[in-house]
Amino acid sequence: MELTPITQALKRLLARHFFLLLGSQLAWSSGCFAASSEESVIELETVVVEAKRPKKIGPMEGLNLNKEQIPGNVQSITSKDIRESMATSLGDLMNSRLQSVNINDYQGNPFQMDITYRGFSASPQIGTPQGLSVFLDGVRVNEAFGDVVNWDLIPMNALSGMDIFPGSNPLFGLNTLGGALTLRTKNGFDDPGVSVGFQGGSWDRKKGEISAGWNNGKLGAFVAFTGFDEEGWRVNSPSQVMQGFSRFDWWEDSFSLRFSTLVVGNTLLGNGLIPTDLYQQNPEAVFTSPDSTENQLQQYNLGGELFLNDNWSLTGQIYRRDSSRNSVAGDIYEDFREMSGGQGDPLQTTGKTRTGQPVCRYQDANHDGIPDYGLDADFDGIIDPGSINAPLKPGDENFLAEVPPMDPDCDQLSYTRVSNGPRNGAFGDKTKRNPNLSPSGWVDGTPIGVLSKTAIGQLTDGGSLQLNWNGSQHKFMVGGSIDAAGTDFDTSQRLALIDAAHRVYNDPAQIDPVFTAGREDIHNNAFTGLSTTFSGYFNETYSPWENFHLSVAGRFNKTRVKNNMTARTRAGFQNLHEILDTNQYRPTVIVCSGTDPSSCPEAANYNFRSNWMQDVFQSQNPYYGLGQYSETPTSETFDYTSFNPSLGFSYLPFKKKDSDYKDLNVFFNWSQGTRTPSSVELGCAFDGSLVPENPGDPNSPLTPKSFSTIGGSCTLPTTLSGDPFLPQIFANSYEFGLRGKAFTDWEWNTSIYRTDLKDDIYLVGITANRSFFDSIGDTRRQGIEFGFSGKAGIVDFRANYSLTEATFQSPWIMLSPHNSSAENRDNSFSPSYGSDGKPLEPAVDMIQVNPGDRIPGMPLHNLNATVNLHLTQKWEFGVTMVAHSSSYVRGNENNGHTQGAYNYTEQSNLTGDGYVLIQGRQFKDAGTVPGYAIFNLKSRYEVFKGFSVFGMINNIFDRRYASAGRLGVNPFSPSELGAIGPSGWNYNSNDWQSSTLIGPGAPRAFWGGFEYRF
């Protein structure tokens, strides 16, 4: 039964004057005991009051509805549920208790999992399309950069409960495409007392928790701290988590105030996916490491509620959220496949020229370190007067000439290839006839790893104000909010080596010094941005009858995103191994510091063949994106507006009847939500607008701006570039369901839903080596949910099943070189392109995605069940099962990858007038991760009042399984022609085998601990 306004007012009065009432009761009791025993006893009638816990609708408190008034399958978890679950992370908790939830462990760390709900993700990984909004006490915790959710920043022992609201509910603002998760913290009034706990066991885990709550009737305080340290079950995967939370409340009859702080400092190592065959050999192995993330957060939140009368109240809050993220990722250097020779190969010189003449000396009149140049327009071999070092104009390249060397009889230093080169044996002679072109590759000094550094700083300020009316027939609220988020982003990379434990490290002494990126960081991109959102919203739940509730809601959003970016230009973008210091380590001539021969050094200091044309002409031509054009500064502003409505009803047809079906509840809801593109998506968006290919020549051929040289390079996830407007995503959700009770206290629910997205965003392939974020048309998530829970004697149980179908609904093309169905023809076939610059059919290494293809990482069937036995009043024992069916891996978006198929390469035929496809390596792994079911045990025993010991065993049958994966390649493959280095790296990329890289689940583990509550 719903709490009436009078009852609510009494409840507040009782809460504030509890001690006064308690003292009066004690005094009255003393008088009763002193009275005559002969005084008659009055027996009062027993009254049973039914009450239902109200839901806090919207991010902020103020509007209270019970479950039967909400037209949707709202799922809840209480603080008691959190405590009894013994879950390590929110991902583990939600995966084992909620419907339509699954986790994808791409990162290999329990605090960095992707959580999906109804096919929508909330992920800590930059670049993952996000579709869920997450709130902590009304503060949106989706970070400004990429809308990511850092689950490790949320302290579980400070939570009083959580609710997940389905669909595109407009009350929760931007990014609410598939649902919203609201988290509430504890306070000193509702959670008094002290709790101390410790847990330890497998993988050297040490976890300590302490919390304390206090109040004196008006003032309350609550503090919580969590310390977590673990070595992890995989090689080199430790994690440290430190979370501190405090909250202070002031309650009066007419108002309440709260102020909370959250401080977190975590270091997480998640070493990501691993090739299937390596996992089968050693499940604890890592593909490469480290993959370290340091997250820090300071959050401050001041809020309150003013009770205007028994029905009306005003709630508001202001907050500041200051977070930083610094990460270092060690990965294989996949561009090793492009090490095709040249100045980067191991070369040697005798210090002499080929002719035996002296080394040429060149003047440098302007002291820029480059041999002087001029123009010879009449081709008479004489530099034209006034043209020496003059700025070049379009067409001057046809008359460009170097100023002759100071000595007429001279030559350049010569270099020869070291025996057994090149570095990548794939560019050698597989017949082994030429010793200087060995197919084995070159090990010494060759970089095979890459270290990527990313630094993100985010500062968000916001506030909201909301008017609430909790009437008998109307539950109405109207409010507004403003959120302003500033972001700083910077990233760089450095070439590295890999040791026998697959640890990626940098040691310039062991890398050939010609590789500049082996001894210094190469800056990729810098980004600053400000996103400001103004919102106005309302919600009305009208109850004309006790058993019928009509809900109408809407929200208006206006968002402005200002981005300032600096990126390496696309045409000037080079692979790290192509950034060479040939002047110092492959010099061929001498550049003097003027025009006087006496200013010339003795040793060669400039590589004329490699650098002169680039330094003189290409650096002055914007087409090449070098010199002053090597970076593209971009400043852009994007504006988005939307109005998102929702409409639904909830009906209890038998509520007023004395029937077994009196709790039957029928509900329906339609809602619309939006998501504005994140900075990372706007930064790497495809721009099909046609511009001159050479910005210095307006008559040059037109090309899509993303292919021109003035835009920035985009090599996600470590770089960004300024690019065009992307439309915001619109979601339309429909849900119909039933819920009720059986056998008095057994609860059940079932529902069907569909969410259709328009202009969904995905990373698409445009050419064989370029991908961009772009709108791919429509996608769909639809499914059914069923839940059942209850008690029978000493047993309580819960079972949840969901079918989640997430599919693409429009055709599109993406790059996926390790998919067996990818296009193989790179010579005989050239795809046609539309006027927007997009391919109309897949080019080499691309795949075609069609409507109906399932989205990777989304199992079709999901099941979790728990049975708890209360063996005695002090001892309980429980078992939980979590099961998911198979799912497609990333890179197999077309669902077309076939295990056992072969890769083909196109080569010229024997007559030279055509091409043939040559069968290559077999794809040994599937394009899916198989389904799995794991069982976890837990037990708790109360030794004495307040003190309990507990133990748990996860994955009791030691099941090997994986929750996520992607198609990739394994450079640690057995040798056919390539040399194998100390790390296991194969130095001939033609030997590399395609593989499905998987995110393995943890093996059997044991933990025990104690908890003392007083």
GUBAMI-787243 format. One record per residue (C-alpha): residue in three letters; z negated, x, y negated. Coordinates in pm, whole numbers, plus 50000, padded with zeros to 5 digits. Each point is the difference from the previous one (the first is absolute). Example, Ala and Ser with C-alpha at 12.3 -4.5 7.8 and 13.67 -1.06 7.14 Angstrom:
2
ala492205123050450;ser500665013749656;
This chain:
1014
met500005000050000;glu500895013149655;leu497175010749774;thr499694976049706;pro499615013249646;ile496324989650001;thr499445018250326;gln501715030849857;ala497764999049694;leu496904996950219;lys501175029050207;arg500315021949691;leu496584988649878;leu498425008250337;ala501595034050006;arg498685009049656;his496454986750048;phe499485007850365;phe496765019349951;leu498464973349774;leu500744973350255;leu498725022050280;gly496675004849815;ser499654962749942;gln500674993650367;leu497325024950104;ala497464984049765;trp500834965350131;ser499685012950358;ser496535014449929;gly498844966749867;cys501304982250306;phe498205023250238;ala496734994949805;ala500274961950023;ser498124979950259;ser501435001850347;glu499494962850023;glu502644994049731;ser502954981650149;val503265018850069;ile503164986049848;glu503095005950211;leu503175003449794;glu503454989950110;thr502255028650110;val503065003449781;val503015021050110;val502135013149714;glu503495012250077;ala501495025849767;lys503135020849997;arg500265034049839;pro502244997249697;lys502945023549948;lys500425019149680;ile503574990449910;gly501905026249805;pro499085036149931;met497024989849784;glu497114977050081;gly499534966649832;leu501934974250198;asn498334989950328;leu501864982150275;asn499084995650362;lys502475007950273;glu501174964450056;gln501144997649637;ile502315030350026;pro503564993250126;gly500395032050200;asn498675019950293;val497385019949810;gln498255025150226;ser496595014749922;ile497795028650111;thr496335001249901;ser497745030149947;lys498364991350333;asp503405001750168;ile500695033749837;arg496665014150111;glu500274987550357;ser503615011650042;met498995037049964;ala503575005649874;thr500875033749847;ser502424986449742;leu501244967649851;gly503195004150202;asp498085000650328;leu497914970349890;met502904977849896;asn502135009550300;ser497274988750239;arg498954967549829;leu502804983849801;gln503184981250083;ser503455014449915;val498585034749932;asn501145032750150;ile499685036249898;asn502595028049988;asp498495034750020;tyr502845020349849;gln497625025249845;gly497725006850295;asn496724992849822;pro497744969250043;phe499604997049622;gln503745002249922;met501494972650216;asp502594974849889;ile498504965250033;thr502554972350045;tyr499274962949972;arg502684974650081;gly502585028049982;phe498925013149656;ser498435034049947;ala497135014649803;ser500415037250049;pro498715032749851;gln503445015950045;ile502185004049691;gly503394984050050;thr498874973550249;pro501014965249876;gln496764982349913;gly499474962650035;leu496234993549994;ser497635000549705;val496445012450053;phe497034992849771;leu496465013649989;asp497714977949790;gly503034987849809;val501435034849934;arg503445005750147;val499885031650210;asn503765003250056;glu500625032349814;ala502325000149701;phe502315025850155;gly501864983750288;asp497554970850047;val498395019950283;val496554991750136;asn497655028950077;trp497774984050261;asp497665030150007;leu498814991349647;ile498344967550116;pro496395003750131;met499514976350292;asn496185000249987;ala500174986749643;leu502064969250094;ser498414965850023;gly503174984850139;met503744996849978;asp502594972350005;ile503725002450060;phe502054973149829;pro503474994050148;gly503334995749829;ser501305007549652;asn496944986449823;pro500705002949624;leu496305002049911;phe499915035950122;gly502775012749779;leu502645026250061;asn500735014150347;thr498664969050174;leu503054994450217;gly498374994150336;gly496304996649926;ala496965011949807;leu496865017050127;thr496864994649792;leu496965021950059;arg496544992249862;thr497105024149961;lys496334995150074;asn497304994749740;gly496225003049983;phe499414962450018;asp502044991650310;asp499475033150179;pro496415012349943;gly498425026950214;val500925034450122;ser502405009850277;val500365035350138;gly502455008850276;phe501525029850175;gln502855003350247;gly501285029850198;gly502055008850304;ser503595008650089;trp502005024049786;asp496785012249842;arg499714968349793;lys497024997549768;lys499664968349798;gly497014990749788;glu499494967849806;ile497224988449772;ser499734969249783;ala497204983349809;gly499644967449810;trp497224987949772;asn499304971849755;asn497104985249805;gly501484965649952;lys502005008849690;leu501085036050042;gly501615013250314;ala501425033050116;phe501965011750300;val501125035150097;ala501975012450300;phe501175034050119;thr502215010650290;gly500585035450122;phe502585006050273;asp501045032950157;glu502215004150306;glu502205026850155;gly502504974050123;trp501464996850346;arg503215018649921;val500405036749918;asn499015009049644;ser499224964549885;pro496524999149843;ser498954973949745;gln497144997549754;val499164967649821;met497344996049730;gln499544965549846;gly497364988749752;phe499554965049859;ser497454984249770;arg499684965549850;phe497564984949753;asp499594962549938;trp498194979149743;trp499584963350088;glu498804973449760;asp500254962350011;ser502884999649752;phe501845032150083;ser500375029150238;leu501145035649937;arg501035027750238;phe500995036049960;ser501225021850285;thr501185035550049;leu501955014950288;val500375037650043;val501995014750288;gly501125035150096;asn501915003950327;thr502005026650180;leu502234986250273;leu502275018350243;gly502484978450183;asn502645020150177;gly502474972050046;leu502514992850270;ile500775021450305;pro503115002350223;thr499674979250315;asp500515029350237;leu497415021249819;tyr497534971150018;gln500604996950374;gln499265037150044;asn496945000949775;pro498804968049832;glu497705019549766;ala502825021649864;val501454996349651;phe503605003049894;thr499075018849683;ser496865003549792;pro498324997749759;asp500514966349839;ser497034999449769;thr499104973549743;glu497155001949751;asn499144966449847;gln497524995849717;leu498964968149825;gln497704988249726;gln499934962649944;tyr497884980349752;asn499854962349989;leu498054977849759;gly500144962550062;gly498044968249967;glu499914962549996;leu498764976449728;phe498874965950129;leu500964975349727;asn498524971250202;asp499754989350362;asn503794997550032;trp501515023849747;ser499765037649993;leu501755029549842;thr500565031950197;gly501395033149884;gln500135036950071;ile501265033149870;tyr500595030750213;arg501235035750008;arg501445016450310;asp500615037649985;ser501495015350314;ser501775031950101;arg501875010650308;asn500915035750088;ser501855006650321;val501535029350184;ala502444992350279;gly501255026350242;asp503254990050172;ile502935014650185;tyr502765012149769;glu502704976650125;asp502545014749755;phe499935031250218;arg503034983050158;glu501905007549678;met499305037650002;ser503675008450042;gly499985036349891;gly500775018149676;gln497575018849780;gly497024984550173;asp500865016150333;pro498375033050099;leu502155025949822;gln499745037549953;thr501525025849767;thr500325037750001;gly499715000449621;lys503675009349967;thr503144981549902;arg502844993950239;thr502275024449812;gly497355026249939;gln500384995449624;pro496964996049770;val498394966149964;cys501544980249713;arg498014997049676;tyr500424969549774;gln498984994849640;asp497604972249898;ala500364996449626;asn497854968749968;his497275012950235;asp500034969350226;gly500135020450320;ile503584989150075;pro503165021549967;asp501884990149686;tyr502984976850017;gly502884989949778;leu503324981749998;asp503475013650071;ala502174971049888;asp503285020050002;phe499255017450331;asp500665034249855;gly496925015150161;ile498235003549663;ile497034978649895;asp500954978049706;pro498205009049676;gly496934978849924;ser499774985650351;ile497365023150146;asn497044979050118;ala501244970249793;pro498994965350129;leu502624986550237;lys501964968149944;pro501754978450259;gly503045018850124;asp498685034749909;glu499335006850365;asn503755005850043;phe499885030449772;leu496555013650085;ala499755037550063;glu497215025350024;val499725028049749;pro501255030450193;pro497415024150140;met499105030849798;asp501535022950262;pro503634993950093;asp499655014350349;cys497114981950168;asp499234975350274;gln497294976350122;leu497385008050262;ser501024988350346;tyr497844981750255;thr500484995150371;arg498484974150230;val497145012150217;ser500784998150371;asn499044966850168;gly500404979949684;pro500404973049866;arg496564984349960;asn501114967350160;gly501825008050322;ala501934967449971;phe502295018549758;gly500425029450235;asp502575006250271;lys498944980750309;thr502305021950209;lys497785029849905;arg503025022149938;asn499075009449643;pro496585017549982;asn499754992449628;leu500394962850069;ser497474995750279;pro499244963750100;ser496365009150056;gly499044999049631;trp497785023649806;val496224997450024;asp498555026149764;gly499564988549641;thr501604965950061;pro498104970449853;ile499724970850239;gly497304978849834;val499434983849664;leu496764993149812;ser500184970449762;lys497354994949735;thr499474967049823;ala497554991649721;ile499524964349879;gly497604988749729;gln499484963249925;leu497914982749737;thr499864962149992;asp498164978349749;gly499874962550018;gly498204968449915;ser500094963150081;leu498444967749877;gln499854967550195;leu498744964749933;asn498794980750306;trp499354963050058;asn498274991750330;gly499994962149984;ser499564974650276;gln503724992250013;his501455029149808;lys499765037150067;phe501865015049710;met500315034449850;val502175015349731;gly499995036149897;gly501815030749879;ser499995037150067;ile501415032849875;asp500415031750202;ala501275033149862;ala500605028750242;gly500965035349904;thr501385024250258;asp500705037550013;phe502005014050289;asp501085035450079;thr501445015950313;ser501225033850116;gln501075017450319;arg499905034750154;leu501675015050306;ala497675010350278;leu499585011850358;ile498534983150308;asp497555016050244;ala499444993850370;ala497624971049925;his502754983949787;arg498035007249684;val502285003149699;tyr498965028749773;asn501425021049721;asp499965038050012;pro502495015549755;ala499625033650174;gln501554985250316;ile502844980749834;asp503165017549882;pro499375004849625;val503504988149918;phe498674964650048;thr498434991549665;ala498354969150150;gly498205022350248;arg497805015649733;glu499724973649727;asp499834962349975;ile503234982249916;his499294971549764;asn501764967950096;asn498984971649775;ala497504989849737;phe499214964349911;thr497814981349754;gly499994962749967;leu498164970149864;ser500124965650159;thr498534970649810;thr499724965050142;phe498924968449816;ser499204969950217;gly498964963949953;tyr499104978250296;phe498484967050105;asn498924982050316;glu499134963450051;thr498654984950322;tyr499904962449959;ser498034979950256;pro500674962849941;trp498314992850332;glu497415019050195;asn502525008650271;phe503075008549791;his500475029849771;leu503095007849794;ser500435035449864;val502285011249717;ala500045035249858;gly502205022049786;arg500105034049839;phe502095015149722;asn500495037850002;lys501555022849744;thr500255036650096;arg501345029549804;val500505033650171;lys500615031149791;asn501035031050192;asn500515035549882;met501445022850265;thr501365034950036;ala502025007350312;arg502355026650128;thr503554987349950;arg501894987650300;ala502935024049968;gly497675029149930;phe497654991050280;gln499935027050261;asn498325002550335;leu497005022949978;his501695027350203;glu502935000249754;ile497775010349709;leu500445037650032;asp498875029649795;thr503155020150062;asn499715019649676;gln496895017750124;tyr500585000550375;arg503834999550029;pro501135017549676;thr503585012649977;val500405012749638;ile497975013449708;val499424978749690;cys499035020549698;ser497664988349725;gly502655002049731;thr503365016749939;asp498805036150007;pro500395017450339;ser496675016949944;ser498334965950033;cys501174996450357;pro497465003050283;glu500785021850298;ala499714973750271;ala502124969050047;asn498314968649865;tyr502564971850010;asn502084983150272;phe503344995149831;arg501814982050282;ser497334973750051;asn498724993549651;trp502425008149718;met502154968450011;gln496904978750054;asp498075016149714;val502894999949754;phe502094969150060;gln498194976450233;ser496775001849802;gln501874987549691;asn501824971950176;pro497914968850067;tyr502124992550306;tyr498205027150194;gly496494990749891;leu498895035749941;gly498435019449713;gln499054976449720;tyr501194971350219;ser497915009950302;glu497454972749923;thr500544964349893;pro497374985849765;thr500094962250014;ser498044974349804;glu500444963850104;thr498374966449947;phe500184970950244;asp498894964349929;tyr499234973450259;thr498874964049955;ser499354972950254;phe498254967050053;asn498794994050355;pro498784965550110;ser498404986950317;leu499384965350139;gly498064988950305;phe497724974550156;ser497164998550253;tyr499244967750188;leu497234990250243;pro501224966750145;phe496904993050212;lys497265014349774;lys498384966449927;lys500094988550360;asp497515006450276;ser502565017650210;asp500435031950196;tyr502845007649759;lys498054996349676;asp500505037049921;leu503764999450057;asn501605014949690;val503724998849922;phe501355022149723;phe503285010349840;asn500805024049720;trp503025013549813;ser499685029249765;gln502085025449812;gly499065035949925;thr501625030649846;arg499815037650017;thr501345022649728;pro501565032450123;ser497625029350006;ser500575032249808;val501135018150313;glu502594972850065;leu501244999249642;gly500135038050002;cys502255001150306;ala502034968749940;phe503765000150056;asp502064995649684;gly503534988050070;ser501084998549636;leu503135021249952;val499865030149767;pro502235030949958;glu499415024350284;asn499805028149746;pro497994989049696;gly501685027649801;asp503434985350070;pro500314962749921;asn503414999850173;ser498605011850333;pro500024975150294;leu497424972549996;thr497225001550259;pro496744980950061;lys497325013849774;ser497875009550301;phe502825023650105;ser500595014449656;thr498335032049891;ile497834986149722;gly497584981450226;gly497065016150173;ser499905009350366;cys498014978350236;thr498545014650320;leu497224976150095;pro497135000950063;thr499495030849787;thr502274994149701;leu500864973349748;ser502794994749753;gly500654977049709;asp502394972450106;pro500844963949928;phe498444966249999;leu499234983750334;pro499404962450012;gln496554988450095;ile499484986050347;phe499434962650034;ala498184985550300;asn499934963650106;ser497374991350261;tyr499514968450206;glu497074993450229;phe498984970350213;gly496894999950215;leu497194982650180;arg496375009650047;gly496884984050130;lys497145001550246;ala499614993350370;phe496764994650188;thr498134998149667;asp500005037249916;trp503185014650149;glu502435006449715;trp503765001650037;asn503025003149774;thr503775001550031;ser502695003949737;ile503665007849950;tyr501375018049696;arg503115014649845;thr500405023449704;asp503495007249864;leu500525029349765;lys502875003049756;asp501135034249872;asp497765019050238;ile499985037749942;tyr500685026750260;leu501155036150022;val503764997850058;gly502735025450081;ile502825005049752;thr501505032850121;ala499275022750296;asn497395019249802;arg498814975849733;ser497724969950028;phe498624977549730;phe497764969949964;asp502084969049955;ser499844962550037;ile501154991150351;gly500134962449961;asp497804977250204;thr497315006250260;arg497834975450189;arg496564999050162;gln499124970250213;gly497644992850283;ile497224980250156;glu496245005950013;phe497344987550234;gly496265006749995;phe497074988450211;ser496325009249976;gly496664986250109;lys496835003950204;ala498974990050351;gly496465008750100;ile499465037349964;val503715005849939;asp501914998749675;phe503715006449995;arg503035002049774;ala503735001950077;asn502935003149758;tyr503694999350078;ser502935002749762;leu503755002150025;thr501415019249704;glu503775002049958;ala501105022149710;thr503775002649957;phe502705010949760;gln502134971049880;ser502825017949817;pro502435027350113;trp499475034749857;ile500555036850081;met497525028450030;leu499955036650096;ser498625006450350;pro501475032050151;his497824999450313;asn501004964850104;ser502364999450300;ser502074972649835;ala500575019849678;glu503575006949894;asn501265033250144;arg503395003649832;asp499765023049700;asn503645011449986;ser502314972850130;phe498224971249827;ser499154994749637;pro498094968449909;ser501134978749711;tyr497694993849709;gly499584969149788;ser500164998649623;asp496235004849993;gly500305033550177;lys498484988150327;pro501745006350334;leu501624969550158;glu499625015150348;pro497785027750134;ala500975035749924;val499035028850226;asp496354998650113;met499604964449867;ile499254967350178;gln500824963849927;val497024976249983;asn500824963450061;pro498184966949946;gly497514993750277;asp499175036650063;arg496235004550021;ile498125020849747;pro498415031650150;gly496265002250054;met499494962650055;pro499004989950356;leu501204965350096;his496814991050194;asn496465008449887;leu496774991550180;asn496365008849955;ala496984985750182;thr496275006950007;val497264988850237;asn496345006949915;leu497134995350245;his496514995249858;leu498225012250312;thr496584996849836;gln498784993249650;lys500085037549942;trp502995011350203;glu503634991049948;phe503145012850169;gly503604994549894;val503595008150093;thr503044997649773;met503665000750094;val502815007849756;ala503584995850119;his503385002849828;ser503504997150141;ser502725026049945;ser501455006449655;tyr503035017949862;val499565034049838;arg501205010249656;gly503585011950007;asn500864972250245;glu500244972449744;asn503194987650169;asn498154998050335;gly503045018350143;his498615033450115;thr500565003750374;gln497975022650224;gly502345019950225;ala502974998849761;tyr501685032049881;asn500585015249663;tyr503625008149912;thr501535024349753;glu503534998749871;gln502265030350046;ser503705007449955;asn502124994250309;leu501995027550169;thr503194992249813;gly498264999649664;asp501454966349898;gly496944978750068;tyr496374998650101;val498064993850317;leu496354991150058;ile498115025950203;gln497004988250199;gly496795016949894;arg496344995950076;gln498474969950162;phe497534977949819;lys497105001550243;asp497544977949812;ala500004963049924;gly500254984749654;thr496774980850053;val496375006950066;pro498814980550307;gly497404973049989;tyr496415007750089;ala496564985450056;ile496735018749951;phe496434989950077;asn496895010449809;leu496364996050106;lys496924998149781;ser496314993750056;arg496954997349776;tyr496304998950091;glu497154992849762;val497165023650096;phe497604983949757;lys500384977549702;gly502565015049765;phe500755030650213;ser502964999050237;val502105024450195;phe503654994850080;gly502895015150187;met503714993850031;ile502955011750204;asn503474996249853;asn503084998750222;ile497864998750315;phe503025003350233;asp501325029949803;arg503304982749942;arg502785021149846;tyr501784980249734;ala501685002149661;ser499844976049708;ala502965012749795;gly502945023650005;arg503325011249853;leu503195016150122;gly500135037249930;val500875034550130;asn497935026650175;pro500725036249900;phe497495012250260;ser502574992750271;pro500825021950302;ser502595027249945;glu503584999150107;leu501305025449752;gly497315002949733;ala497185024849978;ile496494985650039;gly497485012449745;pro496225003350038;ser499554963849887;gly502474986850258;trp502624994549729;asn503585001150127;tyr502115020249753;asn503254982650100;ser499964964749860;asn502744989550244;asp497335002850271;trp497694975349826;gln499444967850188;ser499754965549849;ser496624984350063;thr497934969449927;leu496965011749807;ile496984978050066;gly496604993449847;pro497725003850304;gly496854979850047;ala496645016650056;pro498825006550358;arg496714988650151;ala497065008049774;phe496224995150006;trp497604995049711;gly496364991449971;gly497514995849724;phe497094981449850;glu499334976149716;tyr496714992249826;arg499774969549774;phe496844991849807;
